[in-house]
Amino acid sequence: MDIVQNTIYTILGNGLEGWSGDGGPALEAACQTPYACEFDPQGNMFVCMGRHHRIRRMDVRTGGISLVSGTGDAGYAGDGAPALDATINQPYGLAVDVNGDIYFAQRIDPAVRKIDSRSGIISTVAGTGEFGYSGDCGLGSQAMLREPNDLYLDGQGGLLIADIQDQRIRRVDLDTGVITTFAGTGEKSRDGDGQQSTKASLMGPRAVCMDRLGNTYICEREGNGVRKVSPDGILTTIAGADSIFGYSGDGGPALVATWGSPKAMRCDHNDNIIVVDSENCAVRRIDAKTSIVTTIVGGHEGGEGDGGPAVEAGLARPHGCGMGIDGNLYVADTHNHRIRMVGL
């Protein structure tokens, strides 16, 4: 398929609720409420199917879809055995490392689990399945989480976990298995700009990502904005300074713009920050050099627009996004039951 810049296309899902199509073309599969998408080094896409308690894979070469993990039953069982036979509970976010190993966050029975790319065996990296906060400086697999929503590999051997109900970003050292707090105090508020990130409070940290300079960005759902942690650990607010729910500010500084419960975020290949502004049914971009915000996809509720300008398309409560190795943007258009691609 020839991809036109700033044009939107559906690449996975037939738009119908339900579950069907494994072994066939991804475009013909029923793919109800996809929550997140990420890519392995070869460009294959992995999708969290939260309400069906499964993770699926779209082959970049064939366009076919297949099952990676989950029986379809909600639960937390199966560690040490094939991921296909495991029960998982509302997978919400995921990350894929250079070896193709998959890490995913299950928001119910809270835990972060890993699927080994070679063996297909599933294990737990963080969380016990019990709701709570404990375990810093100990093994992540013995620590408690509250509701992990998003994951990001930091490039330094660590896995960042956005725990929205715990009001913290936590980090697991994947070499030692030790978990620590990276940002947040556990208090749900917007406070602490100019301080070390562990002394600042967060307001619904829903997603986390990094740019190539080592800055970490935290998307706050209840805070209606974006916070930044510099490489030396200082936290500042860069979008949505007043925490006001709304949809305004395009063409101006992201700091004074209003946002509608943003739920996902990734940096593009130019380090611009891509924010899924969920309740505004939009995807917006914060320019890395100017901090100016613009809407690049959607901006109204609907499902139309494929083959046309992305800014004229409708979205329906999108929950996730990913940057493909091809440089294009992929959006989990959750309530349209599709994954859509925008040529960048």
C-alpha positions in Angstrom: 0.0 0.0 0.0 1.3 3.4 -0.9 1.1 5.7 2.2 0.3 9.3 1.7 1.5 11.8 4.3 -1.2 13.0 6.7 -3.7 10.5 5.4 -5.5 8.0 7.6 -6.1 4.3 6.9 -7.6 1.3 8.8 -5.1 -1.6 9.0 -6.7 -3.8 11.6 -10.3 -4.6 12.5 -13.5 -4.7 10.6 -15.2 -2.2 12.9 -17.5 -4.8 14.5 -17.6 -5.8 18.2 -16.7 -9.3 19.1 -13.8 -11.6 18.5 -13.0 -13.4 15.3 -10.5 -13.8 12.4 -7.3 -15.3 13.8 -5.4 -16.9 11.0 -6.9 -14.6 8.4 -6.4 -11.0 7.3 -6.3 -8.4 10.1 -8.6 -6.1 8.2 -11.3 -8.8 8.3 -11.0 -9.6 12.0 -13.4 -8.5 14.7 -11.2 -6.6 17.1 -13.4 -5.2 19.9 -11.9 -2.3 22.0 -8.2 -2.4 21.2 -6.4 -0.4 24.0 -2.8 -0.3 22.9 -0.4 -1.2 20.1 3.4 -1.6 19.9 5.9 -3.0 17.5 8.8 -5.5 17.5 12.1 -4.8 15.7 10.8 -6.4 12.5 7.7 -4.1 12.5 5.1 -6.7 13.5 2.4 -5.1 15.6 1.0 -6.3 18.9 -2.4 -5.3 20.2 -3.9 -5.4 23.7 -7.5 -6.6 23.6 -8.6 -5.6 27.1 -12.2 -6.7 27.2 -11.3 -10.0 25.6 -8.3 -10.6 27.8 -6.0 -11.4 24.9 -3.0 -10.1 23.0 -2.8 -10.4 19.2 -0.1 -10.0 16.6 -0.4 -8.6 13.1 2.3 -9.8 10.7 3.9 -6.9 8.9 4.6 -9.0 5.7 1.3 -10.8 5.3 -1.2 -8.6 7.1 -2.4 -11.7 8.9 -3.6 -11.7 12.5 -2.9 -14.3 15.2 -3.2 -14.9 18.9 -0.2 -14.4 21.2 -1.6 -14.7 24.7 -4.8 -15.3 26.7 -7.6 -17.8 26.6 -10.3 -15.2 26.6 -11.1 -15.8 30.3 -10.3 -13.1 32.8 -7.7 -14.2 35.4 -4.1 -14.3 36.5 -2.7 -17.8 36.0 -0.3 -19.7 33.8 3.2 -18.3 34.7 5.9 -20.7 33.7 3.8 -22.2 30.8 2.9 -21.1 27.3 1.3 -17.7 27.1 -1.4 -19.0 24.8 -2.7 -21.1 27.8 -2.4 -18.4 30.4 -5.3 -16.3 31.7 -4.8 -12.5 31.7 -7.0 -9.7 32.9 -7.6 -6.6 30.9 -4.2 -6.1 29.2 -4.0 -2.3 28.8 -0.4 -1.3 27.7 2.6 -3.1 26.3 6.3 -2.7 25.3 8.5 -4.9 23.1 12.2 -5.1 23.5 15.0 -5.6 20.9 14.8 -9.4 21.4 11.1 -9.4 20.6 10.1 -10.1 24.2 6.7 -8.7 25.1 5.9 -6.9 28.3 2.3 -6.1 29.1 0.4 -4.5 31.9 -2.8 -6.0 33.1 -4.9 -3.4 35.0 -7.1 -5.9 36.9 -5.2 -8.5 39.0 -2.6 -5.8 38.7 0.7 -7.1 37.3 3.3 -6.6 34.6 4.0 -9.8 32.7 6.5 -10.9 30.1 6.2 -13.3 27.1 9.6 -14.7 26.0 9.8 -14.4 22.2 11.7 -17.7 21.8 9.9 -20.0 24.1 6.5 -18.4 24.3 6.6 -18.8 28.1 4.9 -16.2 30.3 6.2 -14.9 33.6 5.6 -12.0 36.0 8.0 -9.0 36.2 6.1 -6.9 38.7 3.1 -7.1 40.8 1.4 -9.9 42.8 -2.1 -9.6 41.4 -3.1 -7.9 44.7 -4.1 -4.2 44.8 -1.8 -2.0 46.7 1.6 -0.3 46.9 4.6 -2.0 48.4 8.0 -3.5 47.5 10.3 -0.6 46.6 14.0 -1.7 46.5 12.9 -5.4 46.5 12.0 -7.7 43.7 9.3 -6.4 41.4 7.6 -9.8 41.3 7.0 -9.4 45.1 5.8 -5.8 45.0 2.2 -4.6 44.8 0.7 -2.4 42.1 -2.7 -0.7 42.0 -3.6 -0.3 38.3 -0.7 -0.4 35.8 -1.9 1.2 32.5 1.2 1.8 30.4 4.8 0.6 29.9 8.0 2.0 28.4 11.5 0.6 28.0 13.9 3.3 29.0 16.9 2.1 27.0 19.0 1.7 30.2 17.8 -1.7 31.1 14.7 -0.5 32.9 11.0 -0.8 32.4 8.8 2.2 33.4 5.3 1.5 34.7 2.5 4.1 34.7 0.4 3.1 37.7 -2.6 5.4 37.4 -4.3 4.5 40.7 -1.0 4.6 42.6 -0.2 8.1 41.3 3.4 6.9 40.6 5.7 5.9 37.8 7.7 2.9 38.9 10.8 1.3 37.3 11.9 -2.3 37.2 15.6 -3.0 36.6 15.3 -5.9 34.2 18.7 -7.2 35.0 18.2 -7.4 38.8 14.4 -7.5 39.0 14.4 -4.7 41.6 11.6 -2.2 41.5 11.8 1.5 42.6 9.7 4.6 42.3 10.7 6.9 39.4 8.2 9.7 39.9 5.3 10.6 42.2 4.6 10.6 45.9 1.4 8.6 45.9 -0.7 11.8 46.4 -3.2 12.6 43.7 -2.5 16.3 42.9 -0.6 18.5 40.6 2.4 19.7 42.6 6.1 19.8 42.8 7.3 21.5 39.6 11.0 22.2 39.8 11.6 19.4 42.3 13.0 15.9 42.0 10.4 13.7 40.4 10.1 11.4 43.5 9.1 14.5 45.6 6.5 15.8 43.1 2.9 14.6 43.0 1.1 13.3 39.9 -2.6 13.4 38.9 -3.6 10.2 37.2 -0.4 9.1 35.4 -2.0 7.2 32.5 1.0 6.9 30.1 4.8 7.3 30.0 7.4 7.6 27.2 10.8 9.0 26.5 12.6 11.0 23.8 16.1 10.4 22.4 17.6 13.0 24.7 16.6 11.1 27.8 13.6 13.2 28.8 10.7 11.3 30.3 7.1 12.4 29.6 4.1 11.5 31.8 0.6 11.8 30.5 -1.9 12.7 33.3 -5.5 11.7 32.6 -7.0 13.6 35.6 -4.4 16.3 35.4 -5.4 16.9 31.7 -1.8 17.5 30.7 1.8 16.4 30.3 4.7 16.5 32.8 8.3 16.2 31.9 11.2 14.6 33.9 14.6 15.8 32.7 17.6 13.4 32.7 18.7 14.9 36.0 15.3 14.0 37.6 13.7 17.4 37.7 9.9 17.5 37.0 8.1 20.3 35.2 4.7 20.7 33.5 4.8 21.2 29.8 1.1 20.9 28.8 -2.1 21.8 30.5 -0.8 24.0 33.2 -4.2 24.6 34.8 -5.4 21.0 34.7 -8.7 22.1 33.1 -10.7 19.7 31.0 -11.3 21.1 27.5 -10.2 21.3 23.9 -8.5 24.5 23.1 -5.1 26.0 22.3 -4.2 24.6 18.9 -1.6 26.8 17.3 -0.3 28.1 20.6 1.9 26.8 23.5 0.9 23.4 24.8 1.3 24.7 28.4 -1.8 26.9 28.1 -3.8 24.5 26.0 -6.7 22.5 27.5 -7.0 18.7 27.1 -9.6 16.1 27.5 -8.4 13.2 29.7 -5.5 12.2 27.6 -4.8 8.5 27.7 -1.7 7.7 25.7 1.5 9.3 24.5 4.6 8.5 22.4 7.4 10.5 20.8 7.7 10.4 17.1 11.0 10.0 15.2 11.7 13.7 15.5 11.0 13.7 19.3 7.7 15.5 18.9 5.3 14.4 21.6 2.2 12.6 20.2 -0.7 12.8 22.7 -4.0 10.8 22.4 -6.5 13.3 23.7 -9.1 10.7 24.3 -12.3 12.5 25.3 -11.8 15.0 22.5 -11.5 12.1 20.0 -8.3 13.6 18.8 -4.6 13.0 18.5 -2.4 16.1 19.1 1.3 16.9 18.5 3.5 19.0 20.7 6.4 20.3 18.6 9.7 19.4 20.2 11.3 22.7 19.2 8.5 25.2 19.7 6.2 23.5 22.1 3.3 24.5 19.9 0.3 22.1 19.9 -1.7 21.1 16.8 -4.3 18.4 16.2 -3.1 15.9 13.6 -5.8 13.3 13.7 -9.6 13.6 14.4 -11.1 16.2 16.7 -14.7 14.9 16.6 -16.4 11.6 17.4 -17.1 9.3 14.4 -15.6 6.6 12.4 -15.3 8.0 8.9 -12.4 9.4 7.0 -10.3 6.5 5.7 -8.3 7.4 2.7 -8.6 11.1 3.4 -7.0 13.8 5.5 -6.4 12.6 9.1 -7.5 15.9 10.6 -11.0 15.4 9.0 -11.5 11.8 10.2 -13.6 10.8 13.2 -12.3 8.8 16.1 -14.2 7.2 19.0 -12.4 7.4 22.4 -9.0 6.3 21.2 -6.9 4.9 24.1 -3.5 4.1 22.6 -0.9 4.9 20.0 2.4 3.5 18.7 5.2 4.6 16.4 6.0 2.1 13.7 9.5 1.4 12.5 8.2 2.8 9.2 7.9 6.2 10.9 4.1 6.2 10.7 1.6 6.7 13.6 -0.7 4.0 14.7 -3.8 4.8 16.7 -5.9 2.4 18.8 -9.3 3.7 17.8 -10.9 1.9 20.7 -14.6 2.4 20.3 -14.4 2.1 16.5 -12.8 -1.4 17.1 -9.9 -0.6 14.8 -6.2 0.2 14.6 -5.7 3.1 12.2 -2.5 4.4 10.6 -1.6 7.9 9.7 1.2 8.6 7.2 3.9 10.8 8.7 
